[in-house]
Amino acid sequence: MLKIAVFNFKGGTGKSTSALNLGAVLAQFGIKTLAIDLDGQRTLSFGLGVEGLEPTAYQWLTSPTQNTPTDTSLKHLAVLPGDIKMFQLGSSNEDIFASPLKGLIPLKYQVVLMDCPPGLGVASVQAILNSDRVLVPTLCEPAALKGLSEAIDLIRGENQNLPIDVLRNRYKPRLVLTRESDDLLISSAEDLNYRLLHTTIPDNIQVAEAIAQQQPVITYASKSAGAVAYKSLGKELIKIWGLKS
């Protein structure tokens, strides 16, 4: 069971959208996937049409007996929906993730995607500490790249050797700013010790429309640029992560 924390210190980088659509793509490729919505804003849950269902991620973390995820309409994709109570999780030295994650092992998920809230609260810190890799979506903009550097520093502060995959989101290749950001991301990859993924996710209206319709973009608009890009991302990460579809 490969555990992936989807994290960025900065909000607004498409983190939940990426977790939602990547989970759907992996499931479409036949990989048994669980998406856990740790963000009290619950964008991932809304986008999959499971907001308000139980058990929630909060209940899964705080009630050991409530650990059976909800199957979605997509075969091979299950979810633990978000909960506004996630904002109530206080600081704790106790590892509240290890036992619930261990409880998932009998369910034989190949991948667990943990959609972390922005910032470095208890949910994000403990998800990172319990993950095998971190996926960091970012935008090719100065403020976002500053946030990326901070995110990587924070991740390295928790786990020095944790593999980090960086995804360029809402990508606009025609902009000079994008090309300049690309150069910076490429040159920084070795120094900051992260993998810059080859796949980029374009700035595509169908991705946003799909969330409004509570669907992944691969079912809402399967031939759109966004859907094609997420399928490419899935193929790239299946290879990098050593998954078998």
C-alpha positions, -999 to +999 in steps of 0.1 A: +000+000+000+017+031-013+009+062+008+011+096-010+006+129+008-006+156-017+006+188-001+016+224-007+022+250+020+003+275-002-034+272-010-048+277-045-024+255-063-049+228-074-040+203-047-074+189-041-083+190-078-051+170-086-058+144-059-094+139-071-085+136-108-054+115-102-073+091-080-099+087-107-073+081-134-055+055-114-088+038-107-096+038-144-063+021-150-074-007-126-054+004-096-073+001-063-072+036-049-083+054-018-086+091-016-086+106+019-099+142+022-080+157+052-089+193+042-117+208+062-127+228+030-137+194+015-132+203-022-122+167-030-153+153-014-176+178-032-159+170-065-166+133-061-202+138-049-196+123-014-196+154+008-216+146+040-212+108+038-197+089+067-174+077+079-154+109+074-117+113+075-121+129+110-141+099+122-115+075+107-088+092+126-106+095+159-128+064+160-108+032+154-139+012+146-151+035+119-125+028+092-144+014+062-142+039+033-171+047+009-170+033-026-175+059-053-193+055-086-160+048-102-148+012-100-116+008-079-119+043-063-130+047-026-130+078-004-129+089+031-148+123+028-137+155+044-151+169+076-153+205+089-142+190+122-107+186+107-102+222+117-106+211+153-076+188+153-052+204+177-014+200+180-004+165+192+028+146+197+008+114+194+008+098+159-029+096+151-024+083+116-003+052+120-030+030+135-059+040+111-035+035+081-026+001+094-063-007+096-065-001+058-040-029+049-066-057+048-086-037+023-057-041-001-056-006-016-026-002-039-025+036-035-037+059-007-038+096-017-040+119+013-052+153+003-036+176+029-048+211+039-025+240+031-002+251+059+015+229+084-012+218+108-014+184+126-031+167+096-005+177+071+025+170+093+013+136+103+003+127+068+037+136+056+054+116+084+033+086+075+037+088+037+060+071+013+062+100-011+048+136-014+031+150-045+034+188-046+012+206-071+024+241-079+017+270-103+043+286-126+040+319-108+065+338-085+043+336-054+036+299-060+072+290-065+081+308-033+054+286-017+070+255-033+104+263-018+088+267+016+068+235+012+099+215+003+118+230+032+090+220+056+088+185+042+125+181+045+122+193+081+099+164+088+116+137+067+149+145+051+148+116+026+112+116+015+108+115-023+090+146-036+073+148-070+064+183-083+035+188-106+030+219-127-007+228-125-029+252-145+000+254-169+000+282-195+030+274-219+026+306-240+034+329-212+069+343-208+064+340-170+057+303-174+089+297-194+109+316-168+093+296-140+101+264-159+138+273-160+138+280-123+120+247-115+144+227-137+175+244-122+163+240-086+153+203-088+188+190-080+195+215-053+162+210-036+161+173-043+128+169-060+115+153-092+099+177-116+073+156-134+073+157-172+035+159-174+019+194-170-018+200-163-031+228-186-053+257-175-085+240-188-121+252-180-134+216-182-115+207-151-133+234-131-166+225-147-162+189-138-158+197-101-190+218-103-208+188-117-192+166-090-173+144-114-137+138-124-128+154-156-121+120-173-159+112-170-172+148-175-151+156-206-130+126-215-115+142-246-107+176-231-071+188-227-075+184-189-086+148-191-058+139-216-032+155-193-044+137-162-043+104-180-008+112-190+000+120-154-014+087-143+007+068-167+039+087-157+032+082-120+023+045-124+058+041-138+076+062-112+057+048-083+062+012-094+025+004-096+009-025-115-023-017-134 
